[in-house]
Amino acid sequence: MGANMARRLKDCGYEVSAVYDIRSEAANELAEELGTTACGTLAQVTELSDVIITVVIDDASMHTIFAGEGDSLLTGAEGRVFINCATISPTVHMEVEGLAKAAGAESLEGCMASSITQAREGTLYLMLGGEKATYGKVEELLSKLSVNKRYVGTAGKAAQVKALVNMVMNINTAGLAEGLGLADALGLDLNMVMEIFSQTGANSRVLETDGEDMRDRDHECYFSGAHAAKDSGIALALGQAVGLNLPMAAASKGQFDTMIEKGIGELDKSGVAELTFKGRTA
């Protein structure tokens, strides 16, 4: 996601001043492609940049890049703006905003409800959270990355909404896999079933994105089962904090957890169908 966002901004005339990845070979390849610097440290990214966009996989990674000591994006961060795009716990976004302020910088949540193709084309759907003034500073840049964007509110609010988006998406994905798996076991034509689904209450965006992949067992990864499990866990924690029981979210998380247990968690979330179709390897 980060690499394709960098490519998009380069196409739009922005100077991509630096790139960084924990996998140095990936950073080197992208830097060569874009004619920029592959940084060996997080501090160097901050040194070379005015706006820093981060895309990490989980809370622990976010704490690492915004560490209070050692190599950190916070080193020399005064005057910088951080746009943090990962799906992580809302409280961590709030913590990062506080750390950025203490360093004389600003932080904005830029939660993404799209995938790799949309990142490259600049058609992401973005949910933004943080101080409205910070949003105003980078709104033009965000417009180059998104076809739609919505300012949600203060720090943590966009991450809450993103957790809900992914929770419902994951429920729909697991449900579609069960529906198609049962249709297949009954000997029904899956193309016919998917066409009927599309014209009835069984329709969903997931049917468009994942239906054929479930049928064809094409699970090239755009959003992994492991990430689905992580994101449903964030939503379940939010529910627990306000005293809500979310059985559908728990059940779908259980399916994605099973993907991980069976060693297929790095497949696309459509790979949950490997658990529901009779005779499949999982």
N, C-alpha and C positions, 0 to 999 in steps of 0.2 A: 504494500500500500504506500509506504513512504517513498519508495523509489519511483513509483508512477506519479505520485504527487509532485515530486521534484522534476520529473520529465515534463509534466504539464506546465508547471510554473516557468520552466526554461522556455517552452514553446510560446508562452505568453509575454516573454520579454523580461522576466525577472532575473536578476543575478542569483544563481544558486551558489552561495559563497563557500559551502562546505557540506560534506556528507559524512555520516558515521554509521557504522553497523558493528555489532559485536562479532560478526563474521567479517573479518577484514577483507577477505577476497571479494565479497559482495560489494563492499564500499569502494574498493579499488576499481572494480569493473564499472560501477556507476560513475565514479569520478572521471574515469577516462572517457566514458561516453559523453558526459556533460561538460567536460573541460573545466573541472573544478578540483578542489582539494579533498582527498580522503583523509580525514583526521585520525590520528592515533589516540587522541584523548578526547573526552567530553569537554574539558575546559577549552580546548582549541576550537571546538565548534562555537562555543559562546564568544570567544575572542573574535572570531571572523564574521560573526553574524549580528544582524539587528533583530530579526524575527527567527525563532527556532521552532520548527514543527517536530513533535515527537510522536512516534507510533511504537508502542511496546506491547508485550503480550499479557502482562498481569501486574498486580499490585507490587509484588516483590521487585520486578524490573523497574517500575516507576520509582520506588524508593532508592534503587541503585543509582539511577541517572540523576536524581535530585538529592544525593547524599549530603549530609552535613559536614563530612570530612572526606579527605582523599579526592580522587578525580571525580568531578561533578560539573553538571551544567550550571550550577549556581556560582562557580568560581568566576569572579569578574563580571557578574550578570547585571550590574547596574544599568538601567536604561533599556534593557532587552525586553522583548515580549515573547513568551512561550505559548504556543498553541498545542495543546496536548490532546491527541486524537484517539488514544486507546480506550477500549471498553474495560474500565476498572471500577473499583468500588467508589461510590460518591465521596466517602470520607477521605479517600486518598487525594482526589482532586482538590478538596478543601484544604488538606494539609499542604499540598504543593503550592496552592495560592498563597498561603501564609508564609511558606519558605521563600517564595519568590519576592513577596513584599519585603521581607526582612533583608533580602539581598539587594533591594532597590529596583526590582524588576516587576513585571506584570505577568499574569497567567490567565489563560482562557481555555475552557473546555471546548473541543471541536469534535464532538462525538459523531461518528460516521455511520449512516444506515445504508451503505452501499458496498460494492466489492471492487476488485482489482480493475476491471474494465472501466468502471465509472471514475475511478481515481485517475486513470490515464486520460480519459476524455473530458475531465472537468465537469462531470455530471453527478457528483456526490450529493446526497442529502445530508445536510449538516445540522446538528442540534448544538447550539452554543450556550455556554454558561460561564458566568464570571461578572466582573464589573462592566456596566454598559459602556463606560468610557473606553475601556480596553477593547471591547468589541468594535467600537467605532474606529479605532486606530487601524484595525486590520480587516475591516469589512470589504474593502476593494479587493484585497488579496484573496479573501475567502470566496468572493464572487467568481474568481477565475477557477476555483476548484469545484464549485457546486452549481447545480441547476436550481436547487432550492435550499434555503437555509432558514433556520428559525432560532431567534434568540429566546431562550427558555427562561432564564433567570439567573440568580446568584450561583456561586460555585456549588457544585454538587447536584443541581437541579437537572441539568442536561444529562448527566450520568444516570440519574434516576430514570428519566424518560427512556434513555438508550437501553437500560436494563429491562424495562418493560417491553420495548420493541423486540428485543432478542428473546425474551421469555415467551412472548406470544408466537414469534416466528418458530421457535424451537418446538413448541406444542403443536403447531400446524405441521411442521416437518415430520415429527414422529407420528402424528395422526395420519398424514398422507401415506407414509410408509406402511402403516397397518392396513389402510384401505386398499392400497394397490397389492399388498401382499396377500390379503384375503381374496381379492378379485382374481389374482393369478392362481391361487390354490383351488378356486371354484371353476377354473377353466374358462374364465371370461376373457374376451379380447381387451387387452389393456388400452389400446388406442381408443376403442369405443368408450370404455369406462372413463378415461381422462377427458374425452370430449363431453360426456354427460356431466362429469364433475364440473367442467368449466361453465356449464349453463345452469347450474343449480346451486343450492346452498353449500355444496361441497367445494365450491371454487375458492381459490386463495392465490395470493402472489407466489406462494411456495409451489403450487401446481405448475405455474409458468416456469419457474427457475429450476425445479428439481424433479418434476414428474418424469420427463424423458430419461433423465440420468438414472433414476431409480429403475425404470424399465430396462435400460440398456446396461446397467452396472457400470456407468461411466462416472467415476467419483473423483475426477481431477479436482484438486482442492482450491476452492475460492474462500471457503469458511469452514474450518475443520470441525469434526465432531468433538474434539478436545476443547476447542474454543466455545462450542455450544454448551458443553457441560460447565465450563467455567462461568459463562455469562448467566446461565440459569441459576447457578449457585449464588451469584450476586443478587439476583431477584429474590430468591428464597430467603436470603439473609435480610433483605429489606422487609419482606413480609413478616418474618419472625420478629423484627424490631418493632413493628406496629401491631403485633398480636394477630396476624392473619394466617389462616391455613390455606395453602395453595397446592392442592393435591395434583392438579394437572401439571403444574410446573415441576413438582417433585417427580412425577412419573416420567415426564419427558427427560428430565435430567438423568434419571436412572437409566434410560436407554442410551444416552450419550456416554454415561459412565461405563456402561457395558461395552460400548465400542472401544473405549480405552483399555478395559480389562482384556479384551480379545485381541489387542494389538492393532486395531484398525482406527484408532482415534485420530490419526493424521489424514485419513480420507476426508473428503468433503462431507458436510453434514448429511448430504443425500445418501451417504453410506449407511445410515441407520436402517435403510431398507435391507441391508445384508442380514439384519436380525429378524426380519419379518417375512421374507419370502422363503417358502419351503425349498429345501435342497441347496441353499446357498452355503458357501464355505463357513460363514460365521454362525 
